[in-house]
Amino acid sequence: MQFLDRARILVRAGDGGNGVMAFRREKFVPRGGPSGGDGGRGGHVDMEATEGLNTLLHFRFNPRYVADRGRHGEGKNCHGRDGEDLLILVPVGTLVTNIETGEVVHDFTFNGERVRIAEGGRGGRGNSAFATSTNRAPRRHDDGKPGVELNLQLELKLIADVGLVGLPNAGKSTLISRISAARPKIADYPFTTVAPNLGVVAWSEYRTFVVADIPGLIEGAHEGAGLGLDFLRHVERTRVLLHLVDVSNMLPSEPVERFELINAELGAYRSDLLHRPMIVVATKIDSLDDPERLERLREHASATGREFFAISAVTGVGLDELKFRVGTLVEELAAAARAAGPQIVVAPPPQLFDEDLEPGDEYESGEDFES
């Protein structure tokens, strides 16, 4: 399935039906009086988060969502039928932004969360609603009000407990394939992963956490080099970062230099990511020819106050210890968050689309999505 994490849509609630002017004309009923019914309410537009979706691809084929309009009133005090509400399903983790104002409409964070996005127009009043003791035959009626119309940007931020970051070919996809049921594409060339992958890791009996494999970063990513920082929005919601560093003899540069390079790119994207709990993971130790490279990275991690693990995803060395530590850390952070209670988080301003884009246009952030 193609992975799409940004889309632009137009939503419009239904217009209200018009009220009608009518008079009761019936045999043996003189001066029947006004009998114009009210118009029906226009349909609302609601959004609901569901775990059954993991991409915004379906919005490419249907960028316009218009709810049913209310029916007009009729004579004999018949009121128009209300328009049917329209329900739009989005993946959990979708951030909805009003493009015209830049305001965040809603951030969907759990399954089944439902929010009214656009209110339907109120139905107009028929002339019977204006009858008074002094005006027995009113000739006034109201038209229905228009429904709310919004241009919205949808931005998907995958929700995971742990995010994997590092240079291309650092072993992120191999690691997630060994510790979960995810089967991402694995090859010996850079940028094999072009879309995020999600995996569920069982680290103890009936205890799991969700890990996200983020495509590799390179120097200058914050300026658009490589795949840029386009995918880093998917680690904004993670509790823990696993920073994978290749310590094998495949690369001439020092592991410490590569570690600091990625940290600089993370800080250029969002400085608070550097203050998030981070575990340094030395990968490919089965191909290590110089133990000093590993020790220098270990000492650097210790000097910066970060935990350190050395693993080999191919042979399985260190995987169980890493899973257990990450699982316990995720549970500790979750318990601390529950004890602190709900907090107000100010999100960074969203990056809106160019003004010349039309509804239905979107930015593609990859090709194949596997989870």
N, C-alpha and C positions, 0 to 999 in steps of 0.2 A: 504494500500500500504506500502511495506517495504521502510524504509528511509535509504538512503545511501548518505553520504556526502564526501566521498573520493573515487577516482578511478584512475587507471593508464591505459593509452591507448597508442597505437602506431599509428601515422599518417604518411602517406607518399604521397607526391605529385606525379603526373604522370611523367614518363620519357618522354623526347622529342623523336619524331620519327627521324629515320635516313634519311639523304639526300641520293640520289641515283645517280649513274653514268649511264647515258644513252646518246645515240646519235640518232638524227633524221634520220631515214632511210625511205625514201619515193620515189616512182617512179617519175622521172623527177625533183628531187630536189637533185642535186649533192652537196656534202659537207654540209649536213643539219646542222651540228654543234651539240653542246651539248644540251641536252634536259632533263637533270635530275632535278626533282623537289625537293623542300625543305621538310623536315619532319615537322610534326605538333607539336605545343607546348603541353607539358604535362598539365594535369588538375591541377588547384590549389586546396588547402584545406582551406575552410573558416569556421569560427565559428560564430554563431549568438545566442544572448541571447533571450530567450522567457519566458513569464510569464506562458506559458502552461505547464512548467515542474517545479517541486519542489524537485526533487531528482536526483541523478546520477545513479539510479538503472539500466537504460537501457545500460550503458556502461559495465556492468558485462557480458551481453550476446553478445556484439560485441566490443571487445577491440581493433580491428584492423580496421583502416580506410585508404583505399588506393584509390587515385583518378585514373581516366582513363588515360592511356598513349596516347601520340600523335601517329598518324599513320605515316608510312613511306612515303617518297616521291615516285613518280612514273615517268615513262617516259612521253614524250610529255609535259614537264614542269608542270606536275600535282603535286600540293602540297598536303602533307598529312593533314588530318583533325585534328584540335586541340582536345585534350582530354577534356571531360566534367569535369567541376569543381565539387567538392564534398562539400556539406554543412553539418556541424555538429551542431545540436541544443543543447544548454546547458541552465540550469536555470539561471535566473538573480541572480547575486551574486557569480558566479563561478570565482575562481582564477586559472589561468592556469600557470603552472611552468614547465620550461625545467628541467627534472630530471638530465641530464648529467652536466649541467652548474650551476643549481640552480637559474637561472635568471627567473624573472617573465615575462612571455610572454604577458599576458594581464589580466586585472581585469574587468569583465563584471558587470556593475552597473546599466544599464537601459535596458528596453525592446526594442528589435529591433537593439541593438548595434551589428555591424557586423565587423569582423576583419579577415584579411588574415593570416593564421597560417603558411602555407607552400607554397612556390612558385613551380610551375611546371617547369620541365626542358625545356630548349630552344631546338627547333627543329634544326636538322643538315641541313647544306646547301648542295644542289645538285651541280653537276659539272657545271651546267649552270651559277651558281653564280660566278664561278672563271674564266669565259671567259674574255680575254682581247684582245687588238689589237695585242699583240705579242704571245699570247697563245690562239689560236682559238679552240683548241680541248683539254681542260683540262681533266685530268684523276684523278681528286682529288674530294673528297666529305667528308663531316663531319658526324660523328655519333651524335645522340641526346645526350643532357646532362641529367644526372639523376635528378630526382626530390628530393626535400628536405625531409629528414626523421627525425622525432623527437619522442623521448619518453617523454610523457607529464604526469604530475600529475594534476588532477583536484580536487579542494577543494572548496566545497560549503559553503559559509557564507551567511546565510539568511539575507535579508535586512528588518529591522524593525525600527520603530521610538523609541520603548520602549522595554526594556528587563526586564523580571522578574527573580530575583535571590533570593536564600534563601536555607535553609536546606530542606531536604525531608519532605513532609507533612506540609509545612508552609502555604499551601493554594493557591499556584500559579495556579494550574489547576482549582480549584473552582472559583478563581477570574476571570480568562480569560473566563470561561464558563458563568459567570454572566454578563460580560460587552461586550461580543462579541458573534458571532454565532458559535464560535469554540466549539467542543464537545470532549475534551480530556477524557481519561480514568481517573476516580476518585475513589480512594479506601482508606481504613484506614490503609495502610501499606506503608513503605518507598519505594522509587523508583518506584512508580506507573507510572510516566512519564519517558519513556526510549528514547524518541526522541522529538525534539523541536516541538512545536505547534504554529501556527500563527493565529491571530485573528484581525479583523478590528473593531475598536471601534468608534461608532458615538457619539461624545460628544457635538455636537451642530448641528444646521440645516445645512446639506450639508458639514459638516466638520468632518473629520475622522483622525485617526492615527492607525498605525499597531503595534501590541504588540506581542512579542515572549515569550513563556513560555519555559524556559530552565530547563532541568532536575536538580534535587536537588544536592547540593554540601555537602560534609562532611569534617571533619578535615582530613588533609592529601591528599586532592584531587589532589593537585599539584604534589604529588608523586605517583598518580595512584589509590588512595583509592576510593572505591565506583565506580562510573562511571568516575572518574577522571575529568580532565579539558577538555575532548575531545569536549564538546559542547560549551565551552565558546567562541570559534571562532565566534559563531552566535551572540554574543552581542558586538563584536568589532565595528560593523557598527551602533549600536544604538546611538541615541542622549541622551536618558534619561534611567537611571536604577531605577527600583522600587525594593527596598530591603525589602522583606516580612519577618516579624518576628512573630512567634507564641507567643502570650502572655497569652494563656489559661493555665489552671492548668494541662495540659496533660504532660508537660515536667518539670522535677525537676530543671533544670539549669536556670540561670537568662537570660532573653531576651537580656540584654546588652552583656553578654558573647557570646551568639550565633551570635549576630550582628557583633561583632568584629572578631569572628572566620571566618565568611564568607568573611569579608573584608580582612583578612589576606590571604585567598586563592586567592581572586581576585588580590591582590597585587603581590602574588607569580607568577601568570600567566602573568599579564601585569600591571605594576605600574600605567600607565596612566588611567586605568579604575577607580582608586580611585579618580581621579580628574575630572571625568565626573559628570554632574549633577545627583545627587542621591536623591531620596525621600524615607524616611523611612516609612514603612507601617506596623502598628501593626494589626495583623489579629486575627480572632476568639475571638473578644471581647465579643461575646454573651456567651462564656464559661469562661469569666474572673471571678475569685473568689477573687483575691487580687488586688484592684485598684493601690496599690503601685508599682506593677510590671509594669503597664502601665506608671505610672508617671516617674519611673526611666528611662525607655526607652525614653520617651518624653524629659526629661532633658538632657540625653546623646546626643540625636539627635540635640537638640538646642545648646549644647556645641560644637559640631563638625560642626556647621553651616549648617545643613541639615534640610529640611522641614519635617514635621511629620504629618501623618494621621492615624487615628484609624478607622478600618472598620470591618464589619462582612459580608462576602460574602453570608452567609446563609440568614440573615435577610435583607440585603441590606443597613444597616446603613453605611453612609459615602461614598458609591460608587459614587453617583452623584458628590459630592464635589471633590473626587479624580479624576474622569474622566475629569472634567472641568479644574482642575489645570494642569493635565498632558497635556491636549490638548493645553492650552494656552502656556505652557512652550515649547512644541514641535514647535509651530508656532513661538515663539520668537527666538528659536535657529535656525530655518530654515531661518528666515528673517536676522538674524545676519550673517549666513553663506553666504547668497546671497550678502549682502552688502560688505563682506570681499573679495568676488571674489574667483576664483579658487585658491587652495593652493596645493602645492606639499607635499604629505604625504609619508614618508618613512615607508614602511611596515616592520614588523619583518621578519627575514629569515624564509622561510617555512620549516616545518618538512617533510623531504623527506622520501620516503619509504625505506625499507631495500633493499640492492642491490640484494638479492637473490630472490626477488619477480619478477614474470614475468608479462608482459602486460595482463591486465584482472584481476589481483589480486587486492584486495581492503580491506580497513578496514570498517567493518560494525559498525555503531554507533547507533544501536537501531533496533527496529523491526517495530512497527506500527507508521505511520506518518499521522497525521490529521491536516488539516488547514481549 
